[in-house]
Amino acid sequence: MLRAFFARSDYLDYMVLRPLSHITANWEATWDDDHYQLETDSFTGDLNEIIDQIAIATRPDRYHDNEDRLAERVLTELKWPIQKKGGRWLGADYQSILEQGAFRDFGQKELATAAAGRVQMALDFGQPHFDEMDDAHMTMLAALMTIMIYHRDCDGASVRVPEQIDG
């Protein structure tokens, strides 16, 4: 069911993989039956793996709590001058806060759980596909997924096949 949420998306590769084009230029993804096709010098393999990781993550009661734990690490461990007012973190770009906080998110548990919560919330609100999400939630789900792939690349867990250099 969750694969269908991400299948044949017009926006997913642009929103999740393109921000990582400074690492690997091949960011376009093509759906093939039940997954995105693997390509050389692409994060499509990682995209497939994080979709699976999100699918098995436990649905949280409040996905914002998972994101807050990441932000709190940035506040307490990195000493960024950020603060939470109301339901928002202020003082830095929210996606940057989550990216930095996720460096100590072992197994990407907080990221995957927050992403699973955002997917389940979309489904609850009658948005059965990534492309049908409202813009703000689509942007944040894509950001969580981009961060997951970036951290996989940083810690050596990426399944990216490097481009062959003829020599």
N, C-alpha and C positions, 0 to 999 in steps of 0.2 A: 504493500500500500504506500509506504513512504517513498519508494523509488518513483512511483507514479507522480508524486508531488513535485519531483525534480525533473522528470522525464521531458525530453523534447522542448526544453525551455528556450525562449528567445532571448532571455536576459541573464540567465545564470552564469554563463561563461564570461560575459562582459562585466558583470558585477563582482564575480568571485575570482576569476583567473586573471583578467586584464590588469587589476592593480598589482599583480606580481610580475608584470611583463618586463620589469627591470632585472628579473632573475632569469626568466625564460620567455623568449619572445613568442612562442607558439601558445597562444592563449585561447584560441577558438576550439570549441568542443562539439563533437557530433554524436548524437544518440544512436546506439546500435542495439536494437531489441530490448535489452534490459540494463544497459549501462552506457557510460560515455566511452567512446573508442579511445584506446591507448594510442598515443602518438609520441614520437621521439621529441625530446626537449619540451615536454609539456607536463603540466600538473594534472592531467585528466585522470591518471591512475590514483592520485591523491584525492581528487574530487570524488571518485567512486568510493574510496575507502572512508572518507569522512561522512558521506551520505549513509553508508552502512553503520558507522559509529553513532551518528545521530539517531538512526532507526532503532538501535538497541539501548539508547540512553533512557533512563527512567524519566518519565514526565514529572517535572517539578511542580510543586504547588504554586510557586511564584518564581518564574525564570529570572526576574529582576534580582532576586536574592543571590543567584549564582554570579551574575554580572557585578553585583555589589561587592562580593567577596574578592573578585579580581581588582576592583577599584580600591578597596581597602588595603590591599597589599601595596599598591602604588603609593598610597598615602602614608602607611606606616613604615614600609621597608625602603622605598625610594625617596620618601620625604617630599613628594611633589606637593606644591601648594594648591591642592584641590579640596573641595568640600561638597557635601551633598546638601542641597537646599530643596525642600519638597521632595520630589521624586527624581531630581536631576543632579548629575555631577557637574560642577562648575570649576573652571580654572585651567582646563586643557581640553583638547579634542577628545570626545568620548571614545572613539575608536582607538586612539593612541593610548588612552588609559587602559582599555581592555587588553590591547596588544602587550603592553609592558607588564601588566598584572598577570598575564598568562604565562610568563616565563617560569613561574613556579607552580603552574597548574599541571601537575604530574598526570600523565595519561589524558590530558585535555578534558578531564571530567567536568569542570565548571563550564568550559566552552561548549562541549557537546550537550550537556544538560540544558544550558540556556538556549542553544539552538533548537533542541527537541521541544522545549517549551514554546518557543516562537512558532514552530511548525504546527504543533498541536493547537495553539491558540488560533492560527489561521484556519485550520480545519474546523474548529468550533464555530468560527464566524462565517462559515460557508465559502471559504477561499480554498478550493481543492488543489490548487497548483501554485507554484512559486510565482509565476507570471501574473497571477490574479490577486496577489497580496497588495495591501495598501502600500504606498511608496515608502513611508517611514519604516514600517516593519520589514519590508523587503530589503531595504538598505541595511538595516541592522542585522538581519539574518545573514545577508551576503557578507557583511563585515566579519561576523563571527566565523563564518566558513573560511574567508580569506586568512584570518588570523590563525585558524587551525592548520591550514596548509603551510603558511609561512613558518609556524613553529615546527611542523614536521620537517621542513627543509633545514631549519636551523639545528635541530637535534639529530639529524641523520636518519630519521624514520621515513623520509620521502621515498616513494617508489618511482620517482622521475627517472626516465632513461635519458642520459645526456646525449646530445647531438654528437654524432661521429665526426671526427676531424680527419680528413684524408691527409696522409702524410707521406 
